[in-house]
Amino acid sequence: MERLIEIVDGSPLDLMTYHTFLQHVESGATTTFLGSVRDKNEGKSVSLLRFEAYEALAIKEMRRLADEAAAKWAIHKLVMVHATGDKVLGDPVVFIGVSTKHRAAAFEACRFLIDELKKQVPIWKKEFYANGSSWINAHP
């Protein structure tokens, strides 16, 4: 399995590069997930998100999750990328992609990776709201 795993600090995510990387002649299916900054959270207008990561541990955990996914599904190529820094409405923040022979495996692996990334990878989010308040997600 080929993989591309990154924490991108401050720069925009290069979505075309990730899509191109996922191409594989044996793959009949490619599934991707793109998470972006949305305008509201729990009824509050969002103005900015700030992401921070313990990069060395985040990369280590992302590699571990990639290995776990590869053990469950026959993945040809895999991308796991998360942005850090300040992000405004509409900015891409997280990209997950897998290429497999069949669509069921691609869907299942992609869902597993985004769910586990959110649970296990040390990336923290601070939301800033239009009303001046803020909230920090310090999970995991």
NORLINWO-V637079 format. One line per field, one symbol per residue. phi: phi as a letter, one per 20 degrees, with the letter a starting at -180 (. if undefined). psi: psi as a letter, one per 20 degrees, with the letter a starting at -180 (. if undefined). A space follows every 50 residues. Layout:
# NORLINWO-V637079
phi=???
psi=???
This chain:
# NORLINWO-V637079
phi=.ebccbddeneffeffffffgffbfeeebcccccdcfdecblnefedadc dcbegffffgfffffffffffeceeecbccccecnecdgnffdcccbcdb fcfgfffffffgffffgfedefcdcdeddfenebbdddee
psi=pqqopqpoohqqpmhggggghipphipipppqpoprprhqplippphqqp pqqngghggghggghgggghhhqnpgqppoppqrapprpippgpppqqpr hqhghgggggggggghghhipnpqppppqhjirrqpokp.
